[in-house]
Amino acid sequence: MSPTLNYPLAKHFPQVIDGSLMLQDMLGVGAYGSVYRALDTRSGQIRAIKCLNKVGLDARQRAFQDHEAHIHGLVSDHPNIATLHKVIEEDGCLYMVLDCGLEGDLFYTITERGGYVGNDRGIKAIFGQIANAVQYCHSKGVYHRDLKPENIIMFGDAVKLVDFGLATTEAVSSDFGCGSTFYLSPECQGGYVETVMSYDSAPNDVWSLGVILINLVFGRNPWKQACPRDETFSAYVCNNNFLQTILPMSNELNEIIKAVFCLNPKKRITLPELARRVQSCKTFTAQPSSSASVSVPAPSSTTPASIASSCFIHDCKVQTVHLRNLA
Protein backbone atom coordinates (compact mmCIF):
# COMPACT_ATOMS: atom_id res chain seq x y z
CA MET A 1 0.00 0.00 0.00
CA SER A 2 1.20 3.51 -0.83
CA PRO A 3 2.03 6.07 1.85
CA THR A 4 -0.99 7.94 3.19
CA LEU A 5 -1.24 11.40 1.68
CA ASN A 6 -1.35 13.85 4.54
CA TYR A 7 -0.45 17.51 4.15
CA PRO A 8 -1.15 19.19 7.47
CA LEU A 9 0.74 22.32 6.45
CA ALA A 10 -1.64 22.99 3.57
CA LYS A 11 -4.54 23.83 5.87
CA HIS A 12 -3.38 27.11 7.37
CA PHE A 13 -1.00 29.84 6.21
CA PRO A 14 1.30 31.26 7.24
CA GLN A 15 3.04 28.62 9.33
CA VAL A 16 6.58 28.73 10.64
CA ILE A 17 9.03 25.84 10.74
CA ASP A 18 12.53 25.83 12.20
CA GLY A 19 11.88 29.18 13.79
CA SER A 20 12.29 31.34 10.68
CA LEU A 21 10.78 29.66 7.62
CA MET A 22 7.32 31.11 7.12
CA LEU A 23 5.30 28.98 4.71
CA GLN A 24 3.16 31.15 2.45
CA ASP A 25 1.45 28.88 -0.07
CA MET A 26 1.65 25.51 -1.81
CA LEU A 27 3.56 25.32 -5.09
CA GLY A 28 2.84 21.70 -5.94
CA VAL A 29 1.85 18.30 -4.64
CA GLY A 30 3.02 14.81 -5.56
CA ALA A 31 2.55 11.20 -4.53
CA TYR A 32 4.94 11.36 -1.59
CA GLY A 33 5.04 15.00 -0.57
CA SER A 34 4.31 18.61 -1.32
CA VAL A 35 6.29 21.76 -2.10
CA TYR A 36 5.69 25.13 -0.45
CA ARG A 37 6.96 28.63 -0.97
CA ALA A 38 8.40 30.09 2.20
CA LEU A 39 10.00 33.30 3.42
CA ASP A 40 13.13 32.98 5.50
CA THR A 41 12.49 35.80 7.97
CA ARG A 42 16.15 35.88 9.02
CA SER A 43 17.68 36.32 5.58
CA GLY A 44 14.71 37.70 3.66
CA GLN A 45 15.19 34.98 1.01
CA ILE A 46 12.32 33.14 -0.65
CA ARG A 47 12.79 29.37 -0.43
CA ALA A 48 11.03 26.28 -1.71
CA ILE A 49 10.30 23.77 1.04
CA LYS A 50 9.81 20.19 -0.06
CA CYS A 51 7.81 18.42 2.62
CA LEU A 52 8.06 14.62 2.63
CA ASN A 53 5.32 13.12 4.77
CA LYS A 54 6.61 10.57 7.33
CA VAL A 55 3.26 9.64 8.84
CA GLY A 56 2.46 5.96 8.42
CA LEU A 57 5.78 5.08 6.78
CA ASP A 58 7.93 2.16 7.84
CA ALA A 59 11.71 2.28 8.33
CA ARG A 60 12.42 1.34 4.70
CA GLN A 61 10.21 4.09 3.34
CA ARG A 62 11.79 6.66 5.63
CA ALA A 63 15.22 5.51 4.50
CA PHE A 64 14.14 6.17 0.93
CA GLN A 65 13.32 9.78 1.87
CA ASP A 66 16.71 10.18 3.56
CA HIS A 67 18.28 8.75 0.40
CA GLU A 68 16.73 11.54 -1.71
CA ALA A 69 18.09 14.24 0.57
CA HIS A 70 21.53 12.60 0.64
CA ILE A 71 21.78 12.28 -3.16
CA HIS A 72 20.57 15.84 -3.72
CA GLY A 73 23.18 17.03 -1.28
CA LEU A 74 25.94 15.31 -3.26
CA VAL A 75 25.30 17.53 -6.32
CA SER A 76 23.80 20.61 -4.70
CA ASP A 77 26.76 22.90 -5.41
CA HIS A 78 26.24 23.12 -9.19
CA PRO A 79 24.75 26.40 -10.51
CA ASN A 80 22.14 24.52 -12.57
CA ILE A 81 21.00 22.29 -9.71
CA ALA A 82 18.76 23.72 -7.01
CA THR A 83 20.82 24.26 -3.87
CA LEU A 84 19.79 22.15 -0.91
CA HIS A 85 20.26 24.68 1.89
CA LYS A 86 19.08 22.61 4.82
CA VAL A 87 17.32 19.40 5.82
CA ILE A 88 14.94 19.61 8.78
CA GLU A 89 13.37 16.60 10.47
CA GLU A 90 10.26 16.74 12.62
CA ASP A 91 8.02 13.95 13.86
CA GLY A 92 5.62 14.07 10.92
CA CYS A 93 7.72 15.49 8.07
CA LEU A 94 11.14 15.75 6.54
CA TYR A 95 11.74 19.20 5.05
CA MET A 96 14.21 19.98 2.27
CA VAL A 97 14.95 23.71 2.02
CA LEU A 98 15.74 24.58 -1.61
CA ASP A 99 16.18 27.45 -4.04
CA CYS A 100 12.79 28.76 -5.16
CA GLY A 101 12.10 29.71 -8.77
CA LEU A 102 9.12 32.03 -8.97
CA GLU A 103 8.68 31.59 -12.74
CA GLY A 104 7.56 27.99 -12.55
CA ASP A 105 9.04 25.00 -14.31
CA LEU A 106 10.13 24.35 -17.88
CA PHE A 107 6.90 22.48 -18.57
CA TYR A 108 4.93 25.65 -17.83
CA THR A 109 7.30 27.71 -19.96
CA ILE A 110 6.85 25.35 -22.92
CA THR A 111 3.09 24.91 -22.64
CA GLU A 112 1.86 28.25 -21.35
CA ARG A 113 4.50 30.85 -22.17
CA GLY A 114 5.28 30.02 -25.78
CA GLY A 115 8.41 28.03 -25.04
CA TYR A 116 11.38 28.11 -27.40
CA VAL A 117 9.93 26.93 -30.71
CA GLY A 118 11.88 28.68 -33.46
CA ASN A 119 14.41 30.11 -31.01
CA ASP A 120 17.57 28.10 -31.68
CA ARG A 121 19.72 30.34 -29.50
CA GLY A 122 17.35 29.98 -26.55
CA ILE A 123 17.13 26.21 -27.03
CA LYS A 124 20.93 25.90 -27.00
CA ALA A 125 21.19 28.03 -23.87
CA ILE A 126 18.56 26.08 -21.92
CA PHE A 127 19.58 22.62 -23.13
CA GLY A 128 23.22 23.44 -22.46
CA GLN A 129 22.45 24.25 -18.83
CA ILE A 130 20.39 21.08 -18.40
CA ALA A 131 23.13 18.96 -19.99
CA ASN A 132 25.77 20.59 -17.78
CA ALA A 133 23.74 19.79 -14.67
CA VAL A 134 23.26 16.15 -15.68
CA GLN A 135 26.94 15.82 -16.64
CA TYR A 136 27.89 17.09 -13.20
CA CYS A 137 25.56 14.56 -11.60
CA HIS A 138 27.16 11.76 -13.60
CA SER A 139 30.65 12.95 -12.64
CA LYS A 140 29.58 12.56 -9.00
CA GLY A 141 28.15 9.10 -9.63
CA VAL A 142 24.53 10.31 -9.47
CA TYR A 143 21.95 9.37 -12.12
CA HIS A 144 18.68 11.29 -12.04
CA ARG A 145 16.26 8.85 -13.75
CA ASP A 146 13.36 11.32 -13.81
CA LEU A 147 14.53 14.02 -16.19
CA LYS A 148 11.56 15.94 -17.57
CA PRO A 149 10.49 19.61 -17.93
CA GLU A 150 8.52 19.48 -14.67
CA ASN A 151 11.77 18.82 -12.80
CA ILE A 152 13.58 21.79 -14.33
CA ILE A 153 12.83 25.10 -12.60
CA MET A 154 13.14 28.49 -14.29
CA PHE A 155 15.25 31.27 -12.76
CA GLY A 156 15.10 33.99 -15.39
CA ASP A 157 17.38 32.88 -18.21
CA ALA A 158 18.78 30.11 -16.04
CA VAL A 159 17.37 26.71 -15.11
CA LYS A 160 17.96 24.43 -12.14
CA LEU A 161 17.38 20.69 -11.85
CA VAL A 162 15.27 19.42 -8.94
CA ASP A 163 13.62 16.27 -7.57
CA PHE A 164 16.12 13.50 -6.91
CA GLY A 165 13.46 11.20 -5.51
CA LEU A 166 14.17 8.50 -8.12
CA ALA A 167 17.89 9.19 -8.46
CA THR A 168 20.45 6.45 -7.93
CA THR A 169 24.17 6.04 -7.40
CA GLU A 170 24.11 2.69 -9.22
CA ALA A 171 25.83 2.92 -12.60
CA VAL A 172 24.08 -0.32 -13.53
CA SER A 173 20.55 -0.71 -12.21
CA SER A 174 17.89 -3.40 -12.13
CA ASP A 175 15.30 -0.96 -10.79
CA PHE A 176 13.00 -0.88 -13.80
CA GLY A 177 10.24 1.59 -14.54
CA CYS A 178 11.78 4.57 -12.74
CA GLY A 179 10.66 7.83 -14.26
CA SER A 180 7.79 9.32 -16.25
CA THR A 181 6.18 7.50 -19.14
CA PHE A 182 7.10 9.87 -21.99
CA TYR A 183 10.75 10.02 -20.93
CA LEU A 184 11.49 6.36 -20.14
CA SER A 185 14.14 4.66 -22.24
CA PRO A 186 13.22 1.23 -23.66
CA GLU A 187 15.81 -0.55 -21.53
CA CYS A 188 14.47 1.06 -18.35
CA GLN A 189 11.21 -0.71 -19.18
CA GLY A 190 12.91 -4.07 -19.61
CA GLY A 191 14.02 -3.78 -23.24
CA TYR A 192 12.19 -3.20 -26.52
CA VAL A 193 11.97 -6.84 -27.56
CA GLU A 194 14.15 -8.98 -25.31
CA THR A 195 13.96 -8.86 -21.57
CA VAL A 196 17.10 -7.46 -19.95
CA MET A 197 18.31 -8.08 -16.42
CA SER A 198 19.74 -4.60 -15.86
CA TYR A 199 20.46 -1.34 -17.65
CA ASP A 200 23.13 1.37 -17.64
CA SER A 201 21.96 4.45 -15.78
CA ALA A 202 23.89 7.09 -17.76
CA PRO A 203 22.51 6.21 -21.24
CA ASN A 204 19.05 6.07 -19.68
CA ASP A 205 19.41 9.75 -18.67
CA VAL A 206 20.66 10.57 -22.19
CA TRP A 207 17.46 9.12 -23.66
CA SER A 208 15.35 11.37 -21.43
CA LEU A 209 17.40 14.38 -22.51
CA GLY A 210 16.59 13.52 -26.13
CA VAL A 211 12.88 13.73 -25.38
CA ILE A 212 13.43 17.06 -23.59
CA LEU A 213 15.28 18.33 -26.68
CA ILE A 214 12.22 17.46 -28.81
CA ASN A 215 10.06 19.26 -26.23
CA LEU A 216 12.18 22.40 -26.56
CA VAL A 217 12.40 22.42 -30.36
CA PHE A 218 8.83 21.43 -31.21
CA GLY A 219 6.79 21.96 -28.04
CA ARG A 220 5.65 18.33 -28.00
CA ASN A 221 6.68 14.76 -27.34
CA PRO A 222 7.94 12.37 -30.02
CA TRP A 223 5.69 9.54 -28.74
CA LYS A 224 3.71 8.55 -25.70
CA GLN A 225 5.97 5.70 -24.62
CA ALA A 226 9.04 4.03 -26.11
CA CYS A 227 7.56 0.54 -26.12
CA PRO A 228 6.23 -1.91 -28.76
CA ARG A 229 2.56 -1.06 -28.20
CA ASP A 230 3.15 2.60 -29.11
CA GLU A 231 2.51 2.89 -32.86
CA THR A 232 4.59 6.01 -33.32
CA PHE A 233 7.61 4.58 -31.55
CA SER A 234 7.22 1.30 -33.44
CA ALA A 235 7.23 3.27 -36.69
CA TYR A 236 10.47 4.92 -35.59
CA VAL A 237 12.00 1.52 -34.79
CA CYS A 238 11.18 0.37 -38.34
CA ASN A 239 12.52 3.60 -39.86
CA ASN A 240 14.75 5.79 -37.71
CA ASN A 241 14.13 8.72 -40.04
CA PHE A 242 10.42 8.56 -39.21
CA LEU A 243 10.33 11.56 -36.88
CA GLN A 244 11.63 13.74 -39.69
CA THR A 245 8.56 12.82 -41.75
CA ILE A 246 6.16 14.17 -39.12
CA LEU A 247 8.22 17.03 -37.72
CA PRO A 248 9.93 19.94 -39.55
CA MET A 249 13.31 18.68 -38.35
CA SER A 250 16.60 19.69 -39.93
CA ASN A 251 18.86 16.94 -41.24
CA GLU A 252 21.46 17.85 -38.63
CA LEU A 253 19.01 17.54 -35.74
CA ASN A 254 17.67 14.31 -37.21
CA GLU A 255 21.15 12.79 -37.03
CA ILE A 256 21.49 13.92 -33.40
CA ILE A 257 18.10 12.48 -32.50
CA LYS A 258 18.91 9.14 -34.12
CA ALA A 259 22.12 8.98 -32.10
CA VAL A 260 20.14 9.65 -28.90
CA PHE A 261 17.26 7.28 -29.64
CA CYS A 262 19.56 4.36 -30.38
CA LEU A 263 17.93 1.21 -29.04
CA ASN A 264 21.31 -0.21 -28.04
CA PRO A 265 22.39 1.87 -25.02
CA LYS A 266 25.98 0.72 -25.53
CA LYS A 267 25.99 2.52 -28.89
CA ARG A 268 23.93 5.53 -27.79
CA ILE A 269 25.58 8.92 -28.00
CA THR A 270 27.37 9.96 -24.81
CA LEU A 271 26.20 12.97 -22.86
CA PRO A 272 29.31 15.11 -23.55
CA GLU A 273 29.01 14.40 -27.28
CA LEU A 274 25.28 15.15 -27.25
CA ALA A 275 25.90 18.48 -25.53
CA ARG A 276 28.63 19.36 -28.03
CA ARG A 277 26.55 18.47 -31.09
CA VAL A 278 23.51 20.40 -29.89
CA GLN A 279 25.62 23.53 -29.39
CA SER A 280 27.21 23.20 -32.83
CA CYS A 281 23.93 22.45 -34.64
CA LYS A 282 23.37 25.17 -37.25
CA THR A 283 19.58 24.94 -37.18
CA PHE A 284 17.12 22.63 -35.49
CA THR A 285 14.25 23.01 -37.91
CA ALA A 286 13.96 22.50 -41.65
CA GLN A 287 13.62 25.53 -43.89
CA PRO A 288 10.10 26.18 -45.23
CA SER A 289 11.08 25.06 -48.71
CA SER A 290 12.20 21.64 -47.50
CA SER A 291 9.41 21.09 -45.00
CA ALA A 292 6.58 22.25 -47.26
CA SER A 293 6.23 18.79 -48.74
CA VAL A 294 5.76 17.12 -45.36
CA SER A 295 2.11 16.20 -44.90
CA VAL A 296 0.85 15.47 -41.39
CA PRO A 297 -2.50 13.61 -41.34
CA ALA A 298 -5.45 15.08 -39.48
CA PRO A 299 -5.65 14.23 -35.78
CA SER A 300 -8.66 12.02 -36.41
CA SER A 301 -6.58 9.63 -38.52
CA THR A 302 -5.36 6.40 -36.92
CA THR A 303 -1.94 6.37 -38.55
CA PRO A 304 1.25 6.56 -36.46
CA ALA A 305 1.90 10.04 -37.83
CA SER A 306 -1.45 11.31 -36.61
CA ILE A 307 -0.90 9.75 -33.21
CA ALA A 308 2.37 11.64 -32.98
CA SER A 309 0.82 14.86 -34.26
CA SER A 310 -1.76 14.72 -31.48
CA CYS A 311 0.85 14.02 -28.82
CA PHE A 312 1.61 17.64 -28.03
CA ILE A 313 3.21 18.11 -24.67
CA HIS A 314 0.32 20.21 -23.35
CA ASP A 315 -2.18 17.50 -24.31
CA CYS A 316 -0.33 14.82 -22.39
CA LYS A 317 -0.67 14.24 -18.70
CA VAL A 318 2.70 12.91 -17.56
CA GLN A 319 2.39 9.73 -15.54
CA THR A 320 5.15 8.99 -13.09
CA VAL A 321 5.82 5.29 -12.73
CA HIS A 322 7.96 3.72 -10.07
CA LEU A 323 7.89 -0.05 -10.04
CA ARG A 324 10.00 -0.28 -6.89
CA ASN A 325 6.82 0.50 -4.98
CA LEU A 326 7.27 1.79 -1.48
CA ALA A 327 4.28 -0.22 -0.36
C-alpha positions as CSV (number, residue, x, y, z in Angstrom):
1,M,0.0,0.0,0.0
2,S,1.2,3.5,-0.8
3,P,2.0,6.1,1.9
4,T,-1.0,7.9,3.2
5,L,-1.2,11.4,1.7
6,N,-1.4,13.9,4.5
7,Y,-0.5,17.5,4.1
8,P,-1.1,19.2,7.5
9,L,0.7,22.3,6.5
10,A,-1.6,23.0,3.6
11,K,-4.5,23.8,5.9
12,H,-3.4,27.1,7.4
13,F,-1.0,29.8,6.2
14,P,1.3,31.3,7.2
15,Q,3.0,28.6,9.3
16,V,6.6,28.7,10.6
17,I,9.0,25.8,10.7
18,D,12.5,25.8,12.2
19,G,11.9,29.2,13.8
20,S,12.3,31.3,10.7
21,L,10.8,29.7,7.6
22,M,7.3,31.1,7.1
23,L,5.3,29.0,4.7
24,Q,3.2,31.1,2.5
25,D,1.5,28.9,-0.1
26,M,1.7,25.5,-1.8
27,L,3.6,25.3,-5.1
28,G,2.8,21.7,-5.9
29,V,1.8,18.3,-4.6
30,G,3.0,14.8,-5.6
31,A,2.5,11.2,-4.5
32,Y,4.9,11.4,-1.6
33,G,5.0,15.0,-0.6
34,S,4.3,18.6,-1.3
35,V,6.3,21.8,-2.1
36,Y,5.7,25.1,-0.4
37,R,7.0,28.6,-1.0
38,A,8.4,30.1,2.2
39,L,10.0,33.3,3.4
40,D,13.1,33.0,5.5
41,T,12.5,35.8,8.0
42,R,16.1,35.9,9.0
43,S,17.7,36.3,5.6
44,G,14.7,37.7,3.7
45,Q,15.2,35.0,1.0
46,I,12.3,33.1,-0.7
47,R,12.8,29.4,-0.4
48,A,11.0,26.3,-1.7
49,I,10.3,23.8,1.0
50,K,9.8,20.2,-0.1
51,C,7.8,18.4,2.6
52,L,8.1,14.6,2.6
53,N,5.3,13.1,4.8
54,K,6.6,10.6,7.3
55,V,3.3,9.6,8.8
56,G,2.5,6.0,8.4
57,L,5.8,5.1,6.8
58,D,7.9,2.2,7.8
59,A,11.7,2.3,8.3
60,R,12.4,1.3,4.7
61,Q,10.2,4.1,3.3
62,R,11.8,6.7,5.6
63,A,15.2,5.5,4.5
64,F,14.1,6.2,0.9
65,Q,13.3,9.8,1.9
66,D,16.7,10.2,3.6
67,H,18.3,8.8,0.4
68,E,16.7,11.5,-1.7
69,A,18.1,14.2,0.6
70,H,21.5,12.6,0.6
71,I,21.8,12.3,-3.2
72,H,20.6,15.8,-3.7
73,G,23.2,17.0,-1.3
74,L,25.9,15.3,-3.3
75,V,25.3,17.5,-6.3
76,S,23.8,20.6,-4.7
77,D,26.8,22.9,-5.4
78,H,26.2,23.1,-9.2
79,P,24.7,26.4,-10.5
80,N,22.1,24.5,-12.6
81,I,21.0,22.3,-9.7
82,A,18.8,23.7,-7.0
83,T,20.8,24.3,-3.9
84,L,19.8,22.2,-0.9
85,H,20.3,24.7,1.9
86,K,19.1,22.6,4.8
87,V,17.3,19.4,5.8
88,I,14.9,19.6,8.8
89,E,13.4,16.6,10.5
90,E,10.3,16.7,12.6
91,D,8.0,13.9,13.9
92,G,5.6,14.1,10.9
93,C,7.7,15.5,8.1
94,L,11.1,15.7,6.5
95,Y,11.7,19.2,5.0
96,M,14.2,20.0,2.3
97,V,15.0,23.7,2.0
98,L,15.7,24.6,-1.6
99,D,16.2,27.5,-4.0
100,C,12.8,28.8,-5.2
101,G,12.1,29.7,-8.8
102,L,9.1,32.0,-9.0
103,E,8.7,31.6,-12.7
104,G,7.6,28.0,-12.5
105,D,9.0,25.0,-14.3
106,L,10.1,24.4,-17.9
107,F,6.9,22.5,-18.6
108,Y,4.9,25.7,-17.8
109,T,7.3,27.7,-20.0
110,I,6.9,25.4,-22.9
111,T,3.1,24.9,-22.6
112,E,1.9,28.2,-21.3
113,R,4.5,30.9,-22.2
114,G,5.3,30.0,-25.8
115,G,8.4,28.0,-25.0
116,Y,11.4,28.1,-27.4
117,V,9.9,26.9,-30.7
118,G,11.9,28.7,-33.5
119,N,14.4,30.1,-31.0
120,D,17.6,28.1,-31.7
121,R,19.7,30.3,-29.5
122,G,17.3,30.0,-26.6
123,I,17.1,26.2,-27.0
124,K,20.9,25.9,-27.0
125,A,21.2,28.0,-23.9
126,I,18.6,26.1,-21.9
127,F,19.6,22.6,-23.1
128,G,23.2,23.4,-22.5
129,Q,22.4,24.2,-18.8
130,I,20.4,21.1,-18.4
131,A,23.1,19.0,-20.0
132,N,25.8,20.6,-17.8
133,A,23.7,19.8,-14.7
134,V,23.3,16.2,-15.7
135,Q,26.9,15.8,-16.6
136,Y,27.9,17.1,-13.2
137,C,25.6,14.6,-11.6
138,H,27.2,11.8,-13.6
139,S,30.6,12.9,-12.6
140,K,29.6,12.6,-9.0
141,G,28.2,9.1,-9.6
142,V,24.5,10.3,-9.5
143,Y,21.9,9.4,-12.1
144,H,18.7,11.3,-12.0
145,R,16.3,8.8,-13.7
146,D,13.4,11.3,-13.8
147,L,14.5,14.0,-16.2
148,K,11.6,15.9,-17.6
149,P,10.5,19.6,-17.9
150,E,8.5,19.5,-14.7
151,N,11.8,18.8,-12.8
152,I,13.6,21.8,-14.3
153,I,12.8,25.1,-12.6
154,M,13.1,28.5,-14.3
155,F,15.2,31.3,-12.8
156,G,15.1,34.0,-15.4
157,D,17.4,32.9,-18.2
158,A,18.8,30.1,-16.0
159,V,17.4,26.7,-15.1
160,K,18.0,24.4,-12.1
161,L,17.4,20.7,-11.9
162,V,15.3,19.4,-8.9
163,D,13.6,16.3,-7.6
164,F,16.1,13.5,-6.9
165,G,13.5,11.2,-5.5
166,L,14.2,8.5,-8.1
167,A,17.9,9.2,-8.5
168,T,20.5,6.5,-7.9
169,T,24.2,6.0,-7.4
170,E,24.1,2.7,-9.2
171,A,25.8,2.9,-12.6
172,V,24.1,-0.3,-13.5
173,S,20.5,-0.7,-12.2
174,S,17.9,-3.4,-12.1
175,D,15.3,-1.0,-10.8
176,F,13.0,-0.9,-13.8
177,G,10.2,1.6,-14.5
178,C,11.8,4.6,-12.7
179,G,10.7,7.8,-14.3
180,S,7.8,9.3,-16.2
181,T,6.2,7.5,-19.1
182,F,7.1,9.9,-22.0
183,Y,10.7,10.0,-20.9
184,L,11.5,6.4,-20.1
185,S,14.1,4.7,-22.2
186,P,13.2,1.2,-23.7
187,E,15.8,-0.6,-21.5
188,C,14.5,1.1,-18.3
189,Q,11.2,-0.7,-19.2
190,G,12.9,-4.1,-19.6
191,G,14.0,-3.8,-23.2
192,Y,12.2,-3.2,-26.5
193,V,12.0,-6.8,-27.6
194,E,14.2,-9.0,-25.3
195,T,14.0,-8.9,-21.6
196,V,17.1,-7.5,-20.0
197,M,18.3,-8.1,-16.4
198,S,19.7,-4.6,-15.9
199,Y,20.5,-1.3,-17.7
200,D,23.1,1.4,-17.6
201,S,22.0,4.4,-15.8
202,A,23.9,7.1,-17.8
203,P,22.5,6.2,-21.2
204,N,19.1,6.1,-19.7
205,D,19.4,9.7,-18.7
206,V,20.7,10.6,-22.2
207,W,17.5,9.1,-23.7
208,S,15.3,11.4,-21.4
209,L,17.4,14.4,-22.5
210,G,16.6,13.5,-26.1
211,V,12.9,13.7,-25.4
212,I,13.4,17.1,-23.6
213,L,15.3,18.3,-26.7
214,I,12.2,17.5,-28.8
215,N,10.1,19.3,-26.2
216,L,12.2,22.4,-26.6
217,V,12.4,22.4,-30.4
218,F,8.8,21.4,-31.2
219,G,6.8,22.0,-28.0
220,R,5.6,18.3,-28.0
221,N,6.7,14.8,-27.3
222,P,7.9,12.4,-30.0
223,W,5.7,9.5,-28.7
224,K,3.7,8.5,-25.7
225,Q,6.0,5.7,-24.6
226,A,9.0,4.0,-26.1
227,C,7.6,0.5,-26.1
228,P,6.2,-1.9,-28.8
229,R,2.6,-1.1,-28.2
230,D,3.2,2.6,-29.1
231,E,2.5,2.9,-32.9
232,T,4.6,6.0,-33.3
233,F,7.6,4.6,-31.6
234,S,7.2,1.3,-33.4
235,A,7.2,3.3,-36.7
236,Y,10.5,4.9,-35.6
237,V,12.0,1.5,-34.8
238,C,11.2,0.4,-38.3
239,N,12.5,3.6,-39.9
240,N,14.7,5.8,-37.7
241,N,14.1,8.7,-40.0
242,F,10.4,8.6,-39.2
243,L,10.3,11.6,-36.9
244,Q,11.6,13.7,-39.7
245,T,8.6,12.8,-41.8
246,I,6.2,14.2,-39.1
247,L,8.2,17.0,-37.7
248,P,9.9,19.9,-39.5
249,M,13.3,18.7,-38.4
250,S,16.6,19.7,-39.9
251,N,18.9,16.9,-41.2
252,E,21.5,17.9,-38.6
253,L,19.0,17.5,-35.7
254,N,17.7,14.3,-37.2
255,E,21.1,12.8,-37.0
256,I,21.5,13.9,-33.4
257,I,18.1,12.5,-32.5
258,K,18.9,9.1,-34.1
259,A,22.1,9.0,-32.1
260,V,20.1,9.6,-28.9
261,F,17.3,7.3,-29.6
262,C,19.6,4.4,-30.4
263,L,17.9,1.2,-29.0
264,N,21.3,-0.2,-28.0
265,P,22.4,1.9,-25.0
266,K,26.0,0.7,-25.5
267,K,26.0,2.5,-28.9
268,R,23.9,5.5,-27.8
269,I,25.6,8.9,-28.0
270,T,27.4,10.0,-24.8
271,L,26.2,13.0,-22.9
272,P,29.3,15.1,-23.6
273,E,29.0,14.4,-27.3
274,L,25.3,15.2,-27.2
275,A,25.9,18.5,-25.5
276,R,28.6,19.4,-28.0
277,R,26.6,18.5,-31.1
278,V,23.5,20.4,-29.9
279,Q,25.6,23.5,-29.4
280,S,27.2,23.2,-32.8
281,C,23.9,22.4,-34.6
282,K,23.4,25.2,-37.2
283,T,19.6,24.9,-37.2
284,F,17.1,22.6,-35.5
285,T,14.2,23.0,-37.9
286,A,14.0,22.5,-41.7
287,Q,13.6,25.5,-43.9
288,P,10.1,26.2,-45.2
289,S,11.1,25.1,-48.7
290,S,12.2,21.6,-47.5
291,S,9.4,21.1,-45.0
292,A,6.6,22.3,-47.3
293,S,6.2,18.8,-48.7
294,V,5.8,17.1,-45.4
295,S,2.1,16.2,-44.9
296,V,0.8,15.5,-41.4
297,P,-2.5,13.6,-41.3
298,A,-5.4,15.1,-39.5
299,P,-5.7,14.2,-35.8
300,S,-8.7,12.0,-36.4
301,S,-6.6,9.6,-38.5
302,T,-5.4,6.4,-36.9
303,T,-1.9,6.4,-38.6
304,P,1.2,6.6,-36.5
305,A,1.9,10.0,-37.8
306,S,-1.4,11.3,-36.6
307,I,-0.9,9.8,-33.2
308,A,2.4,11.6,-33.0
309,S,0.8,14.9,-34.3
310,S,-1.8,14.7,-31.5
311,C,0.9,14.0,-28.8
312,F,1.6,17.6,-28.0
313,I,3.2,18.1,-24.7
314,H,0.3,20.2,-23.4
315,D,-2.2,17.5,-24.3
316,C,-0.3,14.8,-22.4
317,K,-0.7,14.2,-18.7
318,V,2.7,12.9,-17.6
319,Q,2.4,9.7,-15.5
320,T,5.1,9.0,-13.1
321,V,5.8,5.3,-12.7
322,H,8.0,3.7,-10.1
323,L,7.9,-0.1,-10.0
324,R,10.0,-0.3,-6.9
325,N,6.8,0.5,-5.0
326,L,7.3,1.8,-1.5
327,A,4.3,-0.2,-0.4
